[in-house]
Amino acid sequence: MPRLRLSLAGLLAGLLLAAPAAAADCPGADIEPVAAHAAGVRAAVVCLTNAERAAAGLGGLVAENRLEAVAQGYAQRMVTERFFGHVGPDGSVLAVRLAGYLDWLSVGENLAWGEGSLGTPRSIVAAWMRSPGHRANILTRDFAEVGVGVALGSPGGSSRPAATYVANYGVRLSDDAGPPVQAARLAATPAAASARSATARPAARRCRRGAVRRVTRVKGRRVARCVRTARRR
């Protein structure tokens, strides 16, 4: 029997009823991943994710190259090194992997792998939406960008065709790709302020319940960052 497994690390966790993704018209949503279709598969995951957000009255996430590069590298690493989780065998964690994603305020991560038809983008996103924690990462207002990685094979070395997925979510202090008002709100600035405004005070930002708040310096400024990791077996 085909198998599917999930794992998550994110900013939120909540008990919500899943909205159906089956109606979303996303090219490549139902194809089983192969090397030639990798870019289309990643795009389909983003499309399906944004369809779920639209159904919930939320704006779409913007694909971000650095998040995608980290997600792709980690997906491939799990397949190659035969492990499945948000902490690598060397102890690396999400915040370390995303060191090149500059000025971030909040980050999250969803993981999954599936065999055969359970490894299509639609199956993976649907499975995430049925899991409260994964769904919360997809539907939170606190993320503005996303990067998806897909590696052929499974962390357990499945004998059946399989695919391993990583979705990294984030929002940055800068507004290069994300909505400036949203980024400013997350930085605890006045609603009318831009993320580029000199009045931004990110160090005052509060993390949601269960998230770890870390204050660090970014470009000479004190920035509060929120990270939460969890695992669903």
LOGU-978680 format. One record per residue (C-alpha): residue number from 1; residue in one letter; y, z, x. Coordinates in steps of 0.2 Angstrom, whole numbers, plus 5000, padded with zeros to 4 digits. Each point is the difference from the previous one (the first is absolute). Layout:
n->NUM	res->a	v->Y	w->Z	u->X
...
//
This chain:
n->1	res->m	v->5000	w->5000	u->5000
n->2	res->p	v->5017	w->4996	u->5007
n->3	res->r	v->5010	w->5015	u->5006
n->4	res->l	v->5018	w->5004	u->5000
n->5	res->r	v->5009	w->5015	u->5009
n->6	res->l	v->5017	w->5007	u->5000
n->7	res->s	v->5011	w->5011	u->5010
n->8	res->l	v->5019	w->5004	u->4999
n->9	res->a	v->5014	w->5008	u->5009
n->10	res->g	v->5017	w->5001	u->4991
n->11	res->l	v->5015	w->5009	u->4994
n->12	res->l	v->4994	w->5004	u->4982
n->13	res->a	v->4985	w->5005	u->4990
n->14	res->g	v->5000	w->5000	u->4981
n->15	res->l	v->4989	w->4998	u->4985
n->16	res->l	v->5005	w->4984	u->4991
n->17	res->l	v->4991	w->4987	u->4990
n->18	res->a	v->4997	w->4983	u->5009
n->19	res->a	v->5009	w->4984	u->4993
n->20	res->p	v->4989	w->4985	u->5001
n->21	res->a	v->5003	w->4987	u->5014
n->22	res->a	v->4988	w->4987	u->4993
n->23	res->a	v->5014	w->4990	u->4991
n->24	res->a	v->5011	w->4998	u->5016
n->25	res->d	v->5001	w->4982	u->5005
n->26	res->c	v->4998	w->5002	u->5019
n->27	res->p	v->4993	w->4985	u->5010
n->28	res->g	v->4985	w->5006	u->5010
n->29	res->a	v->4997	w->5016	u->4991
n->30	res->d	v->4982	w->4996	u->4996
n->31	res->i	v->4994	w->4992	u->5016
n->32	res->e	v->4988	w->5009	u->5012
n->33	res->p	v->5009	w->5002	u->5017
n->34	res->v	v->4996	w->4988	u->5014
n->35	res->a	v->5010	w->4997	u->5016
n->36	res->a	v->5008	w->4984	u->4993
n->37	res->h	v->5007	w->5009	u->4985
n->38	res->a	v->5006	w->5015	u->5009
n->39	res->a	v->5019	w->4997	u->4997
n->40	res->g	v->4997	w->4996	u->4981
n->41	res->v	v->4989	w->5015	u->4998
n->42	res->r	v->5014	w->5011	u->5007
n->43	res->a	v->5013	w->4992	u->4989
n->44	res->a	v->4989	w->5002	u->4985
n->45	res->v	v->4999	w->5019	u->5003
n->46	res->v	v->5019	w->5001	u->5000
n->47	res->c	v->5001	w->4989	u->4985
n->48	res->l	v->4988	w->5011	u->4990
n->49	res->t	v->5009	w->5016	u->5006
n->50	res->n	v->5017	w->4993	u->4994
n->51	res->a	v->4992	w->4995	u->4983
n->52	res->e	v->4995	w->5018	u->4998
n->53	res->r	v->5017	w->5006	u->5005
n->54	res->a	v->5008	w->4988	u->4988
n->55	res->a	v->4989	w->5005	u->4986
n->56	res->a	v->5006	w->5018	u->5003
n->57	res->g	v->5018	w->4995	u->5000
n->58	res->l	v->5002	w->5001	u->5019
n->59	res->g	v->5007	w->4987	u->5013
n->60	res->g	v->4989	w->4991	u->5011
n->61	res->l	v->4996	w->5005	u->5018
n->62	res->v	v->5005	w->4988	u->5014
n->63	res->a	v->4987	w->4995	u->5013
n->64	res->e	v->5005	w->5006	u->5017
n->65	res->n	v->4993	w->4993	u->5016
n->66	res->r	v->4999	w->5016	u->5010
n->67	res->l	v->4990	w->5009	u->4986
n->68	res->e	v->4989	w->4985	u->4999
n->69	res->a	v->4996	w->4999	u->5018
n->70	res->v	v->4996	w->5019	u->5001
n->71	res->a	v->4989	w->4998	u->4984
n->72	res->q	v->4991	w->4985	u->5007
n->73	res->g	v->4996	w->5008	u->5016
n->74	res->y	v->4994	w->5016	u->4992
n->75	res->a	v->4989	w->4990	u->4988
n->76	res->q	v->4992	w->4991	u->5014
n->77	res->r	v->4998	w->5016	u->5010
n->78	res->m	v->4990	w->5008	u->4986
n->79	res->v	v->4988	w->4986	u->4999
n->80	res->t	v->4998	w->4998	u->5019
n->81	res->e	v->4999	w->5019	u->5004
n->82	res->r	v->4990	w->5004	u->4984
n->83	res->f	v->5010	w->5014	u->4993
n->84	res->f	v->5010	w->5002	u->4983
n->85	res->g	v->5014	w->5012	u->4998
n->86	res->h	v->5019	w->5002	u->5004
n->87	res->v	v->4997	w->5009	u->5016
n->88	res->g	v->4992	w->4989	u->5014
n->89	res->p	v->4986	w->5006	u->5012
n->90	res->d	v->5014	w->5003	u->5013
n->91	res->g	v->5009	w->5011	u->4988
n->92	res->s	v->5014	w->4988	u->4996
n->93	res->v	v->5009	w->5002	u->4983
n->94	res->l	v->5010	w->4989	u->4989
n->95	res->a	v->5017	w->5007	u->5007
n->96	res->v	v->4995	w->4995	u->5017
n->97	res->r	v->4993	w->4983	u->4995
n->98	res->l	v->5017	w->4996	u->4992
n->99	res->a	v->5011	w->5005	u->5015
n->100	res->g	v->5006	w->4982	u->5001
n->101	res->y	v->5006	w->5001	u->4982
n->102	res->l	v->5017	w->5007	u->5004
n->103	res->d	v->5011	w->5011	u->4990
n->104	res->w	v->4987	w->5004	u->4987
n->105	res->l	v->5002	w->5014	u->4987
n->106	res->s	v->4983	w->5000	u->4991
n->107	res->v	v->4984	w->4991	u->5003
n->108	res->g	v->4983	w->4999	u->4992
n->109	res->e	v->4983	w->4991	u->5001
n->110	res->n	v->4986	w->4994	u->4989
n->111	res->l	v->4983	w->4995	u->5007
n->112	res->a	v->4985	w->4992	u->4992
n->113	res->w	v->4985	w->4989	u->5004
n->114	res->g	v->4989	w->4990	u->4989
n->115	res->e	v->4985	w->4989	u->5000
n->116	res->g	v->4999	w->4983	u->4992
n->117	res->s	v->5010	w->4999	u->4984
n->118	res->l	v->5006	w->5018	u->5002
n->119	res->g	v->5009	w->4994	u->5015
n->120	res->t	v->5012	w->4988	u->4992
n->121	res->p	v->5019	w->5005	u->4999
n->122	res->r	v->4999	w->5002	u->4981
n->123	res->s	v->4985	w->5012	u->5002
n->124	res->i	v->5008	w->5010	u->5013
n->125	res->v	v->5017	w->5002	u->4992
n->126	res->a	v->4991	w->5004	u->4983
n->127	res->a	v->4990	w->5014	u->5009
n->128	res->w	v->5015	w->5007	u->5008
n->129	res->m	v->5008	w->5000	u->4983
n->130	res->r	v->4986	w->5010	u->4992
n->131	res->s	v->5002	w->5014	u->5014
n->132	res->p	v->5015	w->5011	u->4996
n->133	res->g	v->5005	w->5002	u->5019
n->134	res->h	v->4999	w->4982	u->5004
n->135	res->r	v->5008	w->4995	u->4984
n->136	res->a	v->5015	w->5012	u->5004
n->137	res->n	v->5002	w->4991	u->5016
n->138	res->i	v->5002	w->4984	u->4991
n->139	res->l	v->5011	w->5006	u->4986
n->140	res->t	v->5012	w->5012	u->5009
n->141	res->r	v->5018	w->4996	u->5001
n->142	res->d	v->5001	w->5007	u->5017
n->143	res->f	v->4993	w->4985	u->5009
n->144	res->a	v->5010	w->4983	u->5002
n->145	res->e	v->4989	w->4990	u->5012
n->146	res->v	v->4981	w->4997	u->5003
n->147	res->g	v->4989	w->4992	u->5013
n->148	res->v	v->4982	w->4995	u->4996
n->149	res->g	v->4985	w->4998	u->5013
n->150	res->v	v->4983	w->4993	u->4996
n->151	res->a	v->4986	w->4999	u->5012
n->152	res->l	v->4983	w->4992	u->4996
n->153	res->g	v->4985	w->5012	u->5000
n->154	res->s	v->4999	w->5018	u->4996
n->155	res->p	v->5002	w->5016	u->5010
n->156	res->g	v->4981	w->5004	u->4997
n->157	res->g	v->4994	w->4983	u->5006
n->158	res->s	v->4994	w->4993	u->4983
n->159	res->s	v->4987	w->4987	u->5000
n->160	res->r	v->5009	w->4991	u->4986
n->161	res->p	v->5017	w->4991	u->5001
n->162	res->a	v->5013	w->5013	u->4999
n->163	res->a	v->5019	w->5003	u->5003
n->164	res->t	v->5010	w->5015	u->5006
n->165	res->y	v->5018	w->5003	u->4993
n->166	res->v	v->5015	w->5010	u->5006
n->167	res->a	v->5016	w->5001	u->4991
n->168	res->n	v->5015	w->5008	u->5008
n->169	res->y	v->5015	w->5005	u->4990
n->170	res->g	v->5017	w->5006	u->5006
n->171	res->v	v->5019	w->5002	u->4998
n->172	res->r	v->5012	w->5000	u->5014
n->173	res->l	v->5017	w->5007	u->5003
n->174	res->s	v->5007	w->4982	u->5003
n->175	res->d	v->5001	w->4988	u->4986
n->176	res->d	v->4994	w->4984	u->5009
n->177	res->a	v->4987	w->4996	u->4988
n->178	res->g	v->5000	w->5014	u->4987
n->179	res->p	v->5012	w->5004	u->4986
n->180	res->p	v->5015	w->5009	u->5007
n->181	res->v	v->5003	w->5012	u->4985
n->182	res->q	v->4982	w->5005	u->5000
n->183	res->a	v->5000	w->5004	u->5019
n->184	res->a	v->5016	w->5010	u->4998
n->185	res->r	v->4993	w->5010	u->4986
n->186	res->l	v->4985	w->5004	u->5010
n->187	res->a	v->5011	w->5006	u->5014
n->188	res->a	v->5009	w->5012	u->4988
n->189	res->t	v->5016	w->4991	u->5000
n->190	res->p	v->5012	w->4998	u->4984
n->191	res->a	v->4993	w->4987	u->4988
n->192	res->a	v->5014	w->4987	u->5004
n->193	res->a	v->4998	w->5001	u->5019
n->194	res->s	v->4992	w->4987	u->5010
n->195	res->a	v->4986	w->5003	u->5012
n->196	res->r	v->5012	w->4995	u->5014
n->197	res->s	v->5013	w->5012	u->4994
n->198	res->a	v->5006	w->5012	u->5013
n->199	res->t	v->4999	w->5014	u->4986
n->200	res->a	v->4981	w->4999	u->5000
n->201	res->r	v->4992	w->5016	u->5004
n->202	res->p	v->4981	w->4997	u->5002
n->203	res->a	v->4996	w->5017	u->5008
n->204	res->a	v->5004	w->5008	u->4982
n->205	res->r	v->4986	w->4990	u->4992
n->206	res->r	v->4986	w->5010	u->4991
n->207	res->c	v->4982	w->4994	u->5000
n->208	res->r	v->4990	w->5000	u->4985
n->209	res->r	v->4987	w->5013	u->4997
n->210	res->g	v->4985	w->4999	u->5013
n->211	res->a	v->5010	w->4989	u->5012
n->212	res->v	v->5004	w->5006	u->5018
n->213	res->r	v->5018	w->5000	u->5004
n->214	res->r	v->5005	w->4996	u->5018
n->215	res->v	v->5017	w->4999	u->5007
n->216	res->t	v->5003	w->4989	u->5015
n->217	res->r	v->5014	w->4990	u->5008
n->218	res->v	v->5002	w->4981	u->4997
n->219	res->k	v->5014	w->4991	u->5009
n->220	res->g	v->5008	w->5017	u->5003
n->221	res->r	v->4999	w->5006	u->4982
n->222	res->r	v->4990	w->5013	u->4992
n->223	res->v	v->4987	w->4992	u->4988
n->224	res->a	v->4988	w->5009	u->4988
n->225	res->r	v->4984	w->4991	u->4999
n->226	res->c	v->4986	w->5003	u->4987
n->227	res->v	v->4981	w->4996	u->5003
n->228	res->r	v->4985	w->5005	u->4990
n->229	res->t	v->4982	w->4996	u->5004
n->230	res->a	v->4985	w->5003	u->4989
n->231	res->r	v->4983	w->4993	u->4999
n->232	res->r	v->4989	w->4996	u->4985
n->233	res->r	v->4981	w->4999	u->5004
//
